């Protein structure tokens, strides 16, 4: 109730009753009235000389849902102007609502609410936090789907496994990078780290946390884990490269932990303290973009293209990664040629090459082109001519039967008249596909003649 007391023409404003005969105002103030005083009432106001008021008012950022702009934000604004003659905050960041997987607002009546403590018990607080920030664009609603929480948990588990790999391969946690001894792969990952820091910083400054998280996830999972960690397994076996590779692994991992800490505080704190003498990640220096090696990205892209296309070829012909291949590379560009020669051991390892030749001749080969390299892979490594012929004849026989079956159905008047239109259309589509597949099989069989 409003703390106003009346007795005749007299009025008093106070919490306790002034005495006998005084009657309290019967109206009440809604909760938003007192909430509107929050920006300054918690800082020693009305004493505007209070250290907290002078230090923290106006505040920097108010984070709130768009559904209470009128109830809360606007009232904080006009009460801030009224009592302090200042804006109560510099920036208002609006976030959306978390809805159920069908897009409905969570409510007691629908019984579709989710207790965050239950989610934390199962997946941990970090997974829930990362789900929220990685799936929430400013001002946009988010659908709660347990699969997305599980994806966040899987990502954190990936981060844990990455860290364990680094921990097991580090001899000295104080090792520092020697720029004179960096491989092209070291230069590439350090350059990409600097670019990632710059991009993430920009997203943080604009409060686009979902974009920041996606940028970090892509770098950590698709580049650092999928490529550099695998490459480092080769470098770590070379005594002359081992120390610097350890330094790069450690440097990148520390910066990753710092970038992720606002979103994943508990796991990053634990992992960071295992590789750092600092008392806490929270007071460590924020990452800075430091490295930029101009040629490293293009040369690594060449390596990535070659490895990816060979792997795709293996997949197309169902050839196991464990089977060695005979590979010849045609290279015209001198920079690329020198790169391939210098890092031949990496190419051989990732391609699993039985023989690896540059600018040599090879007969009966399959050609694959990349931007700077033409790849020739010995056909017999990929294809068993006898097995391929048997498989093609089997497919031809199956298709001939299906073509006859489908043609008979489409020439059957009863089927055309009584079957649903969708069924007839589906059968015509199948028939056309069978003919195309049959034509392709015949062409491939002609090559065996």
GUKE-619849 format. One record per residue (C-alpha): residue number from 1; residue in one letter; x, y, z. Coordinates in pm, 1 decimal, padded with zeros to 6 digits. Example, Ala and Ser with C-alpha at 12.3 -4.5 7.8 and 13.67 -1.06 7.14 Angstrom:
<recs>
(1, a, (01230.0, -00450.0, 00780.0)),
(2, s, (01367.0, -00106.0, 00714.0)),
</recs>
This chain:
<recs>
(1, x, (00000.0, 00000.0, 00000.0)),
(2, x, (00101.1, 00359.5, -00054.6)),
(3, x, (00277.6, 00483.5, 00263.5)),
(4, x, (00055.2, 00792.9, 00291.4)),
(5, x, (-00154.4, 00863.3, 00606.1)),
(6, x, (-00454.1, 01096.0, 00638.4)),
(7, x, (-00621.1, 01260.4, 00939.6)),
(8, x, (-00864.7, 01530.1, 00845.2)),
(9, x, (-00673.5, 01774.3, 00626.3)),
(10, x, (-00337.6, 01649.0, 00746.7)),
(11, x, (-00117.6, 01417.5, 00536.1)),
(12, x, (00195.6, 01228.8, 00639.7)),
(13, x, (00420.1, 01007.0, 00426.9)),
(14, x, (00589.8, 00732.2, 00627.6)),
(15, x, (00588.1, 00356.0, 00664.9)),
(16, x, (00458.1, 00330.3, 01022.7)),
(17, x, (00120.9, 00466.2, 01139.6)),
(18, x, (00172.8, 00816.1, 01292.6)),
(19, x, (-00071.7, 00742.6, 01572.1)),
(20, x, (-00436.2, 00713.1, 01666.9)),
(21, x, (-00688.7, 00840.9, 01414.2)),
(22, x, (-00462.7, 00820.5, 01111.4)),
(23, x, (-00589.9, 00626.1, 00808.4)),
(24, x, (-00357.0, 00477.8, 00542.1)),
(25, x, (-00425.3, 00535.9, 00171.7)),
(26, x, (-00617.5, 00234.7, 00040.0)),
(27, x, (-00447.0, 00229.1, -00301.7)),
(28, x, (-00135.0, 00027.8, -00377.3)),
(29, x, (00171.2, 00088.7, -00596.9)),
(30, x, (00236.8, -00185.2, -00850.6)),
(31, x, (00569.0, -00365.9, -00828.0)),
(32, x, (00708.5, -00177.2, -01127.8)),
(33, x, (00688.5, 00149.6, -00937.4)),
(34, x, (00952.6, 00045.7, -00686.8)),
(35, x, (01145.0, -00144.3, -00953.5)),
(36, x, (01172.6, 00176.5, -01152.9)),
(37, x, (01380.9, 00325.9, -00872.6)),
(38, x, (01636.8, 00045.1, -00894.5)),
(39, x, (01911.4, 00215.7, -01103.8)),
(40, x, (01977.7, 00480.2, -00838.4)),
(41, x, (01800.1, 00373.3, -00516.5)),
(42, x, (02052.2, 00091.0, -00467.7)),
(43, x, (02348.9, 00329.3, -00491.9)),
(44, x, (02297.5, 00553.3, -00189.5)),
(45, x, (02041.4, 00791.4, -00341.0)),
(46, x, (01912.9, 01047.5, -00246.7)),
(47, x, (02269.0, 01121.4, -00134.7)),
(48, x, (02416.0, 01192.1, -00479.1)),
(49, x, (02759.6, 01236.1, -00322.5)),
(50, x, (02761.0, 00873.3, -00213.7)),
(51, x, (03069.8, 00695.2, -00359.6)),
(52, x, (02857.3, 00421.6, -00518.4)),
(53, x, (02625.3, 00674.0, -00681.7)),
(54, x, (02915.4, 00875.7, -00821.8)),
(55, x, (03097.6, 00564.4, -00940.9)),
(56, x, (02816.5, 00358.9, -01093.9)),
(57, x, (02538.5, 00597.7, -01198.1)),
(58, x, (02435.8, 00617.8, -01474.4)),
(59, x, (02484.8, 00248.2, -01542.2)),
(60, x, (02621.8, 00125.9, -01875.7)),
(61, x, (02390.8, -00148.2, -02002.6)),
(62, x, (02042.3, -00263.4, -01907.7)),
(63, x, (01963.4, -00615.7, -02027.3)),
(64, x, (01593.6, -00696.8, -02037.1)),
(65, x, (01318.1, -00867.5, -02231.3)),
(66, x, (01122.3, -00677.8, -02493.3)),
(67, x, (00793.5, -00766.6, -02318.8)),
(68, x, (00852.3, -00525.7, -02027.5)),
(69, x, (00971.5, -00215.4, -02212.2)),
(70, x, (00664.5, -00018.3, -02097.0)),
(71, x, (00631.9, -00177.3, -01752.7)),
(72, x, (00993.4, -00131.4, -01644.6)),
(73, x, (01227.3, 00037.2, -01891.2)),
(74, x, (01012.6, 00341.6, -01962.7)),
(75, x, (00939.5, 00391.2, -01591.0)),
(76, x, (01309.3, 00374.3, -01503.0)),
(77, x, (01367.0, 00636.5, -01770.0)),
(78, x, (01112.0, 00890.6, -01649.5)),
(79, x, (01189.8, 00836.7, -01278.9)),
(80, x, (01561.7, 00867.9, -01354.7)),
(81, x, (01497.6, 01200.1, -01528.3)),
(82, x, (01265.8, 01315.6, -01250.6)),
(83, x, (01491.6, 01241.3, -00955.0)),
(84, x, (01848.0, 01261.0, -01094.1)),
(85, x, (01806.5, 01457.4, -01420.2)),
(86, x, (02012.4, 01189.3, -01597.3)),
(87, x, (01954.5, 00887.1, -01817.2)),
(88, x, (01963.9, 00584.5, -01582.5)),
(89, x, (02163.7, 00381.4, -01840.4)),
(90, x, (02353.2, 00436.2, -02161.9)),
(91, x, (02236.4, 00128.1, -02356.2)),
(92, x, (01932.0, -00098.9, -02343.1)),
(93, x, (01990.2, -00450.5, -02475.4)),
(94, x, (01664.8, -00629.8, -02550.3)),
(95, x, (01651.2, -01007.1, -02560.2)),
(96, x, (01364.8, -01231.1, -02663.0)),
(97, x, (01169.2, -01491.8, -02472.3)),
(98, x, (01251.2, -01859.7, -02439.4)),
(99, x, (00951.6, -02047.3, -02576.8)),
(100, x, (00877.8, -02417.1, -02592.9)),
(101, x, (00972.2, -02620.7, -02898.2)),
(102, x, (00634.7, -02543.1, -03058.0)),
(103, x, (00690.2, -02169.6, -03022.2)),
(104, x, (00443.6, -02119.6, -02736.2)),
(105, x, (00518.4, -01893.3, -02441.4)),
(106, x, (00599.7, -02095.8, -02132.7)),
(107, x, (00328.0, -02074.1, -01869.4)),
(108, x, (00190.8, -02258.5, -01567.9)),
(109, x, (-00145.5, -02313.1, -01738.2)),
(110, x, (00015.4, -02489.9, -02035.0)),
(111, x, (00252.2, -02682.8, -01812.1)),
(112, x, (00529.7, -02637.0, -02067.7)),
(113, x, (00783.5, -02469.5, -01843.8)),
(114, x, (01134.3, -02605.7, -01793.0)),
(115, x, (01310.3, -02598.5, -01456.3)),
(116, x, (01666.1, -02484.3, -01531.8)),
(117, x, (01793.1, -02670.7, -01226.1)),
(118, x, (01681.1, -02998.2, -01384.1)),
(119, x, (01872.2, -02910.6, -01700.7)),
(120, x, (02179.4, -02815.2, -01496.7)),
(121, x, (02165.8, -03142.9, -01304.6)),
(122, x, (02176.0, -03334.2, -01634.5)),
(123, x, (02399.2, -03123.6, -01859.2)),
(124, x, (02566.7, -02868.3, -01632.8)),
(125, x, (02529.4, -02491.9, -01602.4)),
(126, x, (02780.9, -02419.9, -01880.0)),
(127, x, (02586.0, -02621.8, -02138.2)),
(128, x, (02265.3, -02437.0, -02052.4)),
(129, x, (02438.2, -02098.7, -02069.0)),
(130, x, (02600.0, -02181.2, -02402.0)),
(131, x, (02266.9, -02298.4, -02542.7)),
(132, x, (02106.9, -01965.9, -02449.5)),
(133, x, (02380.5, -01738.2, -02589.9)),
(134, x, (02441.9, -01940.9, -02905.6)),
(135, x, (02073.7, -01960.3, -02999.8)),
(136, x, (01953.6, -01612.2, -02902.5)),
(137, x, (01975.2, -01320.7, -03146.0)),
(138, x, (01906.3, -00976.0, -02994.5)),
(139, x, (01530.6, -00918.1, -02963.6)),
(140, x, (01441.3, -01257.4, -03111.0)),
(141, x, (01261.2, -01539.7, -02932.2)),
(142, x, (01431.7, -01875.5, -02881.5)),
(143, x, (01270.3, -02217.0, -02885.3)),
(144, x, (01385.0, -02448.4, -02609.9)),
(145, x, (01485.4, -02779.0, -02763.4)),
(146, x, (01674.4, -03036.3, -02561.8)),
(147, x, (01869.8, -03137.5, -02874.1)),
(148, x, (02028.0, -02790.6, -02879.5)),
(149, x, (02128.1, -02821.5, -02514.6)),
(150, x, (02284.4, -03158.5, -02597.9)),
(151, x, (02475.4, -02996.3, -02886.1)),
(152, x, (02613.1, -02738.8, -02640.8)),
(153, x, (02710.4, -03018.7, -02404.2)),
(154, x, (02883.6, -03201.0, -02691.8)),
(155, x, (03075.5, -02886.9, -02782.2)),
(156, x, (03197.1, -02842.5, -02424.4)),
(157, x, (03294.2, -03209.4, -02417.6)),
(158, x, (03490.3, -03149.3, -02740.5)),
(159, x, (03664.3, -02855.4, -02572.6)),
(160, x, (03752.6, -03079.8, -02279.1)),
(161, x, (03899.4, -03346.7, -02509.0)),
(162, x, (04098.8, -03086.7, -02703.0)),
(163, x, (04245.6, -02962.1, -02376.7)),
(164, x, (04332.7, -03313.4, -02262.9)),
(165, x, (04521.1, -03373.9, -02587.9)),
(166, x, (04719.9, -03053.0, -02537.7)),
(167, x, (04790.2, -03129.5, -02171.6)),
(168, x, (04925.7, -03474.5, -02258.0)),
(169, x, (05162.3, -03332.7, -02520.7)),
(170, x, (05308.8, -03036.8, -02331.9)),
(171, x, (05646.2, -03074.4, -02159.1)),
(172, x, (05673.4, -02716.3, -02029.3)),
(173, x, (05372.0, -02493.5, -01962.2)),
(174, x, (05595.5, -02183.7, -01981.8)),
(175, x, (05719.8, -02257.1, -02333.8)),
(176, x, (05702.0, -01956.9, -02566.6)),
(177, x, (05661.5, -01925.9, -02942.9)),
(178, x, (05973.1, -01881.4, -03156.6)),
(179, x, (05845.7, -01699.8, -03466.6)),
(180, x, (06156.8, -01792.8, -03662.4)),
(181, x, (06071.8, -02162.9, -03635.6)),
(182, x, (05701.3, -02158.0, -03717.0)),
(183, x, (05577.6, -02396.5, -03983.2)),
(184, x, (05324.3, -02277.6, -04239.6)),
(185, x, (05059.8, -02464.0, -04037.9)),
(186, x, (05160.4, -02279.6, -03719.8)),
(187, x, (05143.4, -01950.4, -03906.7)),
(188, x, (04800.2, -02038.7, -04043.7)),
(189, x, (04640.4, -02124.8, -03707.9)),
(190, x, (04791.5, -01817.4, -03538.6)),
(191, x, (04665.5, -01595.9, -03820.4)),
(192, x, (04319.1, -01749.2, -03797.3)),
(193, x, (04323.7, -01706.2, -03418.8)),
(194, x, (04397.5, -01333.8, -03456.3)),
(195, x, (04117.9, -01298.5, -03711.7)),
(196, x, (03881.2, -01485.5, -03480.6)),
(197, x, (03970.5, -01258.8, -03186.8)),
(198, x, (03899.3, -00950.7, -03398.9)),
(199, x, (03565.4, -01088.0, -03520.0)),
(200, x, (03456.0, -01202.9, -03174.7)),
(201, x, (03553.6, -00868.2, -03020.3)),
(202, x, (03336.5, -00688.2, -03275.3)),
(203, x, (03040.7, -00914.6, -03199.2)),
(204, x, (03090.1, -00871.0, -02823.9)),
(205, x, (03096.9, -00492.6, -02865.6)),
(206, x, (02765.4, -00508.4, -03054.4)),
(207, x, (02614.2, -00756.4, -02804.4)),
(208, x, (02569.4, -01012.7, -03083.3)),
(209, x, (02655.6, -01303.1, -02857.2)),
(210, x, (02505.3, -01567.3, -03084.2)),
(211, x, (02733.5, -01459.3, -03368.5)),
(212, x, (03032.6, -01453.0, -03133.4)),
(213, x, (02960.1, -01806.6, -03015.5)),
(214, x, (02913.8, -01937.9, -03370.1)),
(215, x, (03242.8, -01779.4, -03476.6)),
(216, x, (03426.4, -01942.6, -03186.4)),
(217, x, (03257.2, -02280.0, -03236.2)),
(218, x, (03354.9, -02282.1, -03603.1)),
(219, x, (03717.8, -02190.2, -03532.1)),
(220, x, (03759.4, -02435.7, -03244.6)),
(221, x, (03583.0, -02732.1, -03398.5)),
(222, x, (03641.4, -02693.7, -03774.1)),
(223, x, (03990.4, -02546.1, -03778.5)),
(224, x, (04177.5, -02597.0, -03452.0)),
(225, x, (04046.3, -02945.5, -03370.1)),
(226, x, (03981.0, -03088.6, -03715.4)),
(227, x, (04298.5, -02961.8, -03878.7)),
(228, x, (04568.0, -02816.3, -03655.6)),
(229, x, (04549.6, -03078.0, -03381.4)),
(230, x, (04578.2, -03353.3, -03642.1)),
(231, x, (04867.8, -03173.7, -03810.3)),
(232, x, (05038.3, -03124.3, -03474.6)),
(233, x, (05048.9, -03502.4, -03427.0)),
(234, x, (05297.0, -03511.2, -03715.2)),
(235, x, (05494.0, -03206.4, -03595.4)),
(236, x, (05524.3, -03339.3, -03240.0)),
(237, x, (05711.6, -03642.7, -03373.1)),
(238, x, (05980.1, -03414.0, -03515.9)),
(239, x, (06225.8, -03315.5, -03242.7)),
(240, x, (06315.2, -02989.0, -03417.0)),
(241, x, (05947.3, -02885.3, -03435.5)),
(242, x, (05817.9, -03031.3, -03109.5)),
(243, x, (05887.7, -02739.7, -02874.5)),
(244, x, (05741.3, -02472.6, -03100.5)),
(245, x, (05437.8, -02687.7, -03178.3)),
(246, x, (05375.7, -02721.8, -02804.6)),
(247, x, (05405.0, -02344.6, -02765.9)),
(248, x, (05149.6, -02283.3, -03041.2)),
(249, x, (04908.2, -02541.2, -02898.7)),
(250, x, (04932.7, -02381.6, -02555.8)),
(251, x, (04900.2, -02025.8, -02685.4)),
(252, x, (04591.5, -02098.1, -02895.4)),
(253, x, (04424.9, -02302.4, -02621.1)),
(254, x, (04470.2, -02027.4, -02360.6)),
(255, x, (04316.5, -01765.7, -02590.7)),
(256, x, (04027.7, -01998.2, -02671.9)),
(257, x, (03955.6, -02039.1, -02299.7)),
(258, x, (03955.1, -01663.8, -02248.0)),
(259, x, (03728.3, -01595.2, -02545.2)),
(260, x, (03479.5, -01857.3, -02426.7)),
(261, x, (03491.5, -01771.1, -02057.6)),
(262, x, (03197.1, -01525.0, -02056.9)),
(263, x, (02979.1, -01804.1, -02198.2)),
(264, x, (03134.1, -02114.3, -02038.9)),
(265, x, (03277.8, -01989.5, -01707.7)),
(266, x, (03316.5, -02305.7, -01500.9)),
(267, x, (03482.9, -02542.8, -01747.6)),
(268, x, (03713.0, -02274.3, -01890.5)),
(269, x, (03822.7, -02169.5, -01540.7)),
(270, x, (03912.7, -02527.4, -01448.2)),
(271, x, (04097.7, -02599.0, -01772.1)),
(272, x, (04279.0, -02264.8, -01771.6)),
(273, x, (04413.8, -02315.4, -01418.6)),
(274, x, (04569.1, -02645.4, -01530.1)),
(275, x, (04794.0, -02466.1, -01779.7)),
(276, x, (04844.7, -02128.9, -01610.7)),
(277, x, (05006.2, -01995.3, -01292.2)),
(278, x, (04755.9, -01709.6, -01275.6)),
(279, x, (04505.5, -01723.7, -00986.5)),
(280, x, (04200.9, -01704.1, -01214.0)),
(281, x, (04108.9, -01672.3, -01579.1)),
(282, x, (03880.5, -01382.2, -01481.8)),
(283, x, (04174.5, -01152.3, -01408.7)),
(284, x, (04395.5, -01269.2, -01694.2)),
(285, x, (04461.4, -01043.7, -01992.9)),
(286, x, (04201.3, -01052.2, -02269.3)),
(287, x, (04331.7, -01201.3, -02598.7)),
(288, x, (04482.1, -00968.3, -02855.8)),
(289, x, (04521.1, -01013.4, -03229.5)),
(290, x, (04893.6, -01049.1, -03265.9)),
(291, x, (04981.2, -01259.9, -03570.6)),
(292, x, (04923.1, -01211.7, -03940.6)),
(293, x, (05118.4, -01423.9, -04186.8)),
(294, x, (04990.6, -01326.1, -04531.8)),
(295, x, (05085.6, -01635.1, -04733.4)),
(296, x, (04984.8, -01892.8, -04474.3)),
(297, x, (04610.9, -01891.3, -04546.5)),
(298, x, (04645.9, -01948.9, -04920.7)),
(299, x, (04905.0, -02221.6, -04881.2)),
(300, x, (04701.3, -02396.8, -04613.1)),
(301, x, (04394.6, -02371.5, -04838.4)),
(302, x, (04593.0, -02557.2, -05103.5)),
(303, x, (04677.1, -02831.5, -04852.4)),
(304, x, (04317.6, -02848.2, -04732.3)),
(305, x, (04178.7, -02870.2, -05087.0)),
(306, x, (04409.6, -03154.3, -05182.7)),
(307, x, (04336.1, -03356.8, -04868.4)),
(308, x, (03960.9, -03293.3, -04884.0)),
(309, x, (03929.3, -03386.9, -05250.5)),
(310, x, (04125.0, -03707.8, -05205.8)),
(311, x, (03906.8, -03798.4, -04908.8)),
(312, x, (03593.1, -03725.4, -05111.3)),
(313, x, (03727.6, -03947.0, -05390.4)),
(314, x, (03786.4, -04229.5, -05142.2)),
(315, x, (03432.2, -04188.1, -05016.6)),
(316, x, (03290.7, -04187.1, -05370.2)),
(317, x, (03466.5, -04513.6, -05458.1)),
(318, x, (03422.2, -04657.1, -05107.4)),
(319, x, (03795.0, -04691.6, -05054.3)),
(320, x, (03903.8, -04709.9, -04689.0)),
(321, x, (04126.5, -04431.9, -04552.1)),
(322, x, (04367.8, -04702.0, -04442.0)),
(323, x, (04440.8, -04811.2, -04800.6)),
(324, x, (04751.7, -04637.4, -04945.1)),
(325, x, (04721.1, -04469.6, -05287.7)),
(326, x, (04963.1, -04392.1, -05569.4)),
(327, x, (04945.9, -04014.4, -05619.6)),
(328, x, (05112.1, -03775.6, -05864.0)),
(329, x, (05086.3, -03397.1, -05831.5)),
(330, x, (05121.7, -03159.3, -06128.5)),
(331, x, (05227.2, -02815.8, -06003.4)),
(332, x, (05307.4, -02507.2, -06211.6)),
(333, x, (05320.9, -02245.5, -05935.3)),
(334, x, (05670.1, -02223.5, -05783.2)),
(335, x, (05550.4, -02109.7, -05440.7)),
(336, x, (05310.5, -02401.5, -05420.8)),
(337, x, (05576.0, -02638.3, -05552.0)),
(338, x, (05821.6, -02530.1, -05281.9)),
(339, x, (05547.6, -02559.7, -05019.8)),
(340, x, (05459.0, -02916.0, -05122.6)),
(341, x, (05823.6, -03024.0, -05130.7)),
(342, x, (05895.4, -02871.3, -04789.2)),
(343, x, (05590.0, -03029.8, -04625.9)),
(344, x, (05582.6, -03354.0, -04824.2)),
(345, x, (05564.4, -03563.8, -04507.0)),
(346, x, (05236.0, -03393.1, -04411.0)),
(347, x, (05085.9, -03454.3, -04754.4)),
(348, x, (05187.6, -03819.4, -04747.5)),
(349, x, (05048.0, -03865.5, -04397.4)),
(350, x, (04711.6, -03701.4, -04463.7)),
(351, x, (04669.4, -03855.5, -04809.9)),
(352, x, (04803.2, -04193.8, -04697.3)),
(353, x, (05012.5, -04207.8, -05012.1)),
(354, x, (05187.8, -04529.6, -05110.1)),
(355, x, (05389.0, -04333.6, -05365.2)),
(356, x, (05395.5, -03955.2, -05382.5)),
(357, x, (05550.9, -03795.8, -05689.6)),
(358, x, (05559.7, -03441.8, -05822.5)),
(359, x, (05533.5, -03355.8, -06193.1)),
(360, x, (05570.1, -03719.9, -06300.1)),
(361, x, (05376.5, -03931.2, -06552.0)),
(362, x, (05118.8, -04188.6, -06447.9)),
(363, x, (04897.8, -04404.6, -06670.3)),
(364, x, (04536.2, -04509.4, -06610.2)),
(365, x, (04481.7, -04238.2, -06352.9)),
(366, x, (04184.4, -04041.1, -06230.0)),
(367, x, (04230.6, -03664.0, -06253.1)),
(368, x, (04125.5, -03422.8, -05977.6)),
(369, x, (04182.2, -03049.9, -06014.1)),
(370, x, (04240.3, -02787.0, -05746.5)),
(371, x, (04333.5, -02420.3, -05775.0)),
(372, x, (04707.8, -02480.0, -05809.1)),
(373, x, (04749.7, -02858.0, -05826.6)),
(374, x, (04627.9, -03132.5, -06057.6)),
(375, x, (04606.3, -03466.3, -05880.1)),
(376, x, (04646.6, -03799.4, -06057.1)),
(377, x, (04542.6, -04108.6, -05861.1)),
(378, x, (04616.9, -04453.4, -05998.6)),
(379, x, (04280.8, -04595.2, -06104.5)),
(380, x, (04363.6, -04951.6, -06000.3)),
(381, x, (04406.0, -04827.2, -05640.0)),
(382, x, (04043.8, -04717.8, -05639.2)),
(383, x, (03870.7, -04962.6, -05866.7)),
(384, x, (03882.0, -05340.4, -05902.3)),
(385, x, (03775.9, -05377.8, -06270.0)),
(386, x, (03631.6, -05725.5, -06219.7)),
(387, x, (03437.2, -05628.2, -05907.7)),
(388, x, (03315.0, -05308.6, -06076.1)),
(389, x, (03192.3, -05504.4, -06383.4)),
(390, x, (03003.9, -05750.7, -06163.9)),
(391, x, (02843.0, -05468.1, -05968.8)),
(392, x, (02741.0, -05282.3, -06286.7)),
(393, x, (02585.6, -05595.7, -06440.3)),
(394, x, (02392.8, -05658.5, -06121.5)),
(395, x, (02263.5, -05300.3, -06119.4)),
(396, x, (02172.1, -05328.2, -06490.1)),
(397, x, (01970.5, -05644.8, -06428.3)),
(398, x, (01785.1, -05487.4, -06134.9)),
(399, x, (01704.8, -05172.4, -06330.9)),
(400, x, (01575.7, -05371.2, -06631.0)),
(401, x, (01326.2, -05548.4, -06405.6)),
(402, x, (01215.7, -05221.9, -06245.2)),
(403, x, (01175.3, -05050.9, -06583.8)),
(404, x, (00953.0, -05332.8, -06709.3)),
(405, x, (00747.7, -05331.0, -06389.2)),
(406, x, (00701.9, -04955.7, -06391.8)),
(407, x, (00622.7, -04943.5, -06765.7)),
(408, x, (00354.6, -05212.8, -06728.0)),
(409, x, (00190.9, -05018.4, -06446.2)),
(410, x, (00187.8, -04693.7, -06644.1)),
(411, x, (00033.4, -04873.1, -06944.8)),
(412, x, (-00236.2, -05029.8, -06727.6)),
(413, x, (-00561.3, -04834.0, -06778.9)),
(414, x, (-00713.4, -04959.1, -06452.2)),
(415, x, (-00412.5, -04831.7, -06257.0)),
(416, x, (-00425.9, -04493.3, -06430.9)),
(417, x, (-00800.5, -04456.2, -06365.4)),
(418, x, (-00826.0, -04586.2, -06008.1)),
(419, x, (-00494.5, -04496.4, -05846.5)),
(420, x, (-00460.4, -04154.1, -05675.7)),
(421, x, (-00298.7, -03886.9, -05890.1)),
(422, x, (-00008.1, -03864.7, -05645.1)),
(423, x, (00059.3, -04236.4, -05683.6)),
(424, x, (00057.1, -04214.5, -06063.8)),
(425, x, (00288.5, -03913.3, -06056.3)),
(426, x, (00521.0, -04093.8, -05817.3)),
(427, x, (00539.5, -04392.5, -06050.2)),
(428, x, (00611.0, -04174.2, -06357.0)),
(429, x, (00892.8, -04005.6, -06163.1)),
(430, x, (01037.0, -04345.1, -06068.8)),
(431, x, (01019.1, -04460.5, -06431.0)),
(432, x, (01207.4, -04154.2, -06553.1)),
(433, x, (01473.3, -04203.6, -06285.4)),
(434, x, (01512.0, -04571.4, -06374.6)),
(435, x, (01570.6, -04479.3, -06741.0)),
(436, x, (01836.6, -04220.4, -06649.9)),
(437, x, (02012.6, -04463.3, -06415.9)),
(438, x, (01999.7, -04737.0, -06679.1)),
(439, x, (02149.5, -04507.5, -06940.3)),
(440, x, (02436.1, -04418.8, -06704.9)),
(441, x, (02503.1, -04786.5, -06624.3)),
(442, x, (02514.9, -04872.0, -06996.2)),
(443, x, (02768.8, -04592.5, -07058.9)),
(444, x, (02991.8, -04721.1, -06779.2)),
(445, x, (02963.4, -05078.0, -06910.1)),
(446, x, (03075.1, -04966.4, -07255.5)),
(447, x, (03406.2, -04855.9, -07101.6)),
(448, x, (03472.3, -05215.4, -06997.1)),
(449, x, (03437.5, -05349.1, -07351.9)),
</recs>
